[in-house]
Amino acid sequence: MPTKELKKNGRGNMYENKSKKAYLSQENVKNFNRGLRKRMFSTGGRPYAFDSIEGLEKDICDYFDLCEENDTTPSVTGLSVYLGCNRDTLYAHANNPNSPFSEVLKRTIEYCHVILENGTVDGKVNPVAYIFLSTNYYGMKNSKDIVVTPSQSSEQVDTSDTMQAIQKQIEEENIPNADISED
């Protein structure tokens, strides 16, 4: 990995990376953003997010083509902008078994995740970014489930004895320390 050339700017507290162009000035990023803007404002105020399953599939393929042409990683948010709706609309249709667009959008969301996942495995996507995006956009979680089960002992526990033991322990812990003088 090439070393980054860091240079202190005039303010003395900000740094910029001189080894790469600024992200938004890269030609492929400019072209991609132009394509998104053009599409975003050409969809108009449709009463429904999608006209038909076939139309939706065509629009999704066009979005992925735009990403490939501009060497840009597809995302659910980028797709929603391209389709002229918001991300919540995509997820609402994907998670609604009564929506005719559910299966198409589920597969599309999974496809976006696979691209990101493969990029991470290949070392092209930062693992921290992958974890964040997978947790927040693709429903993955990093947790441990702990299951507590009651004892299968055959003897009956007398709760009054337990309560008395707890009360005795509390009383013993509240006895003032005799070693401390209040002078």
SULSUL-V574318 format. One record per residue. RES is the residue in one letter. PHI is phi as a letter, one per 30 degrees, with the letter a starting at -180 (none if undefined). NEAR is the number of other C-alpha atoms within 10 Angstrom. D_FIRST is the distance of its C-alpha to the first C-alpha in whole Angstrom. Layout:
res=RES phi=PHI near=NEAR d_first=D_FIRST
res=RES phi=PHI near=NEAR d_first=D_FIRST
//
This chain:
res=M phi=none near=3 d_first=0
res=P phi=d near=5 d_first=4
res=T phi=d near=6 d_first=6
res=K phi=d near=11 d_first=9
res=E phi=c near=11 d_first=12
res=L phi=c near=11 d_first=15
res=K phi=b near=12 d_first=19
res=K phi=d near=11 d_first=22
res=N phi=d near=10 d_first=24
res=G phi=e near=8 d_first=28
res=R phi=d near=7 d_first=29
res=G phi=i near=8 d_first=27
res=N phi=b near=7 d_first=26
res=M phi=c near=9 d_first=23
res=Y phi=b near=13 d_first=20
res=E phi=b near=13 d_first=18
res=N phi=d near=12 d_first=14
res=K phi=d near=11 d_first=15
res=S phi=d near=11 d_first=12
res=K phi=b near=10 d_first=13
res=K phi=d near=9 d_first=17
res=A phi=d near=10 d_first=19
res=Y phi=e near=10 d_first=19
res=L phi=d near=10 d_first=22
res=S phi=c near=9 d_first=23
res=Q phi=d near=11 d_first=21
res=E phi=e near=11 d_first=23
res=N phi=d near=17 d_first=23
res=V phi=d near=16 d_first=23
res=K phi=d near=14 d_first=26
res=N phi=d near=16 d_first=28
res=F phi=d near=19 d_first=27
res=N phi=d near=16 d_first=28
res=R phi=d near=12 d_first=31
res=G phi=d near=16 d_first=32
res=L phi=d near=21 d_first=32
res=R phi=d near=13 d_first=34
res=K phi=e near=12 d_first=37
res=R phi=d near=16 d_first=37
res=M phi=e near=16 d_first=37
res=F phi=c near=12 d_first=40
res=S phi=c near=12 d_first=42
res=T phi=d near=13 d_first=43
res=G phi=i near=9 d_first=45
res=G phi=c near=10 d_first=47
res=R phi=d near=10 d_first=48
res=P phi=d near=7 d_first=50
res=Y phi=b near=8 d_first=48
res=A phi=d near=17 d_first=44
res=F phi=b near=16 d_first=44
res=D phi=d near=11 d_first=47
res=S phi=a near=12 d_first=47
res=I phi=d near=15 d_first=45
res=E phi=d near=12 d_first=44
res=G phi=d near=11 d_first=44
res=L phi=d near=17 d_first=41
res=E phi=d near=16 d_first=39
res=K phi=d near=12 d_first=39
res=D phi=d near=16 d_first=38
res=I phi=d near=19 d_first=35
res=C phi=d near=13 d_first=34
res=D phi=d near=14 d_first=34
res=Y phi=d near=24 d_first=32
res=F phi=d near=19 d_first=29
res=D phi=d near=14 d_first=30
res=L phi=e near=19 d_first=29
res=C phi=d near=22 d_first=26
res=E phi=d near=14 d_first=25
res=E phi=e near=12 d_first=26
res=N phi=c near=17 d_first=24
res=D phi=h near=13 d_first=21
res=T phi=b near=14 d_first=21
res=T phi=d near=14 d_first=21
res=P phi=d near=20 d_first=25
res=S phi=b near=21 d_first=26
res=V phi=d near=22 d_first=30
res=T phi=d near=15 d_first=30
res=G phi=d near=18 d_first=29
res=L phi=d near=24 d_first=32
res=S phi=d near=20 d_first=34
res=V phi=d near=18 d_first=34
res=Y phi=d near=24 d_first=34
res=L phi=d near=22 d_first=37
res=G phi=i near=20 d_first=39
res=C phi=b near=19 d_first=39
res=N phi=c near=16 d_first=37
res=R phi=e near=16 d_first=35
res=D phi=d near=12 d_first=38
res=T phi=d near=12 d_first=40
res=L phi=d near=22 d_first=38
res=Y phi=d near=17 d_first=38
res=A phi=d near=14 d_first=42
res=H phi=d near=19 d_first=42
res=A phi=d near=21 d_first=40
res=N phi=c near=15 d_first=41
res=N phi=c near=12 d_first=45
res=P phi=d near=11 d_first=47
res=N phi=d near=9 d_first=49
res=S phi=d near=11 d_first=47
res=P phi=d near=13 d_first=47
res=F phi=c near=22 d_first=43
res=S phi=e near=19 d_first=42
res=E phi=d near=16 d_first=41
res=V phi=d near=16 d_first=39
res=L phi=d near=22 d_first=37
res=K phi=d near=15 d_first=37
res=R phi=d near=12 d_first=35
res=T phi=d near=20 d_first=33
res=I phi=d near=20 d_first=32
res=E phi=d near=13 d_first=31
res=Y phi=d near=15 d_first=29
res=C phi=e near=17 d_first=27
res=H phi=d near=20 d_first=26
res=V phi=d near=12 d_first=25
res=I phi=d near=15 d_first=23
res=L phi=d near=23 d_first=21
res=E phi=d near=18 d_first=21
res=N phi=d near=12 d_first=20
res=G phi=d near=16 d_first=17
res=T phi=d near=17 d_first=16
res=V phi=d near=12 d_first=17
res=D phi=d near=9 d_first=15
res=G phi=i near=10 d_first=12
res=K phi=c near=11 d_first=12
res=V phi=c near=16 d_first=14
res=N phi=d near=12 d_first=14
res=P phi=e near=15 d_first=16
res=V phi=d near=10 d_first=18
res=A phi=d near=12 d_first=19
res=Y phi=d near=16 d_first=20
res=I phi=d near=17 d_first=22
res=F phi=d near=13 d_first=24
res=L phi=d near=16 d_first=24
res=S phi=d near=17 d_first=26
res=T phi=d near=13 d_first=28
res=N phi=d near=11 d_first=29
res=Y phi=c near=16 d_first=30
res=Y phi=c near=15 d_first=30
res=G phi=i near=8 d_first=32
res=M phi=d near=12 d_first=30
res=K phi=b near=11 d_first=31
res=N phi=b near=8 d_first=29
res=S phi=b near=6 d_first=33
res=K phi=c near=6 d_first=35
res=D phi=c near=6 d_first=38
res=I phi=c near=6 d_first=41
res=V phi=c near=6 d_first=44
res=V phi=c near=6 d_first=47
res=T phi=c near=6 d_first=51
res=P phi=d near=6 d_first=54
res=S phi=d near=7 d_first=55
res=Q phi=c near=6 d_first=57
res=S phi=d near=7 d_first=60
res=S phi=d near=6 d_first=64
res=E phi=d near=7 d_first=65
res=Q phi=d near=6 d_first=66
res=V phi=c near=9 d_first=64
res=D phi=d near=8 d_first=67
res=T phi=d near=9 d_first=65
res=S phi=d near=9 d_first=68
res=D phi=d near=10 d_first=67
res=T phi=d near=11 d_first=63
res=M phi=d near=11 d_first=64
res=Q phi=d near=11 d_first=66
res=A phi=d near=12 d_first=64
res=I phi=d near=12 d_first=61
res=Q phi=d near=12 d_first=64
res=K phi=d near=11 d_first=65
res=Q phi=d near=11 d_first=61
res=I phi=d near=11 d_first=61
res=E phi=d near=10 d_first=64
res=E phi=d near=10 d_first=63
res=E phi=d near=10 d_first=60
res=N phi=c near=8 d_first=62
res=I phi=d near=8 d_first=64
res=P phi=d near=8 d_first=64
res=N phi=d near=8 d_first=62
res=A phi=d near=6 d_first=66
res=D phi=d near=6 d_first=64
res=I phi=c near=7 d_first=63
res=S phi=c near=6 d_first=66
res=E phi=c near=4 d_first=66
res=D phi=d near=3 d_first=68
//
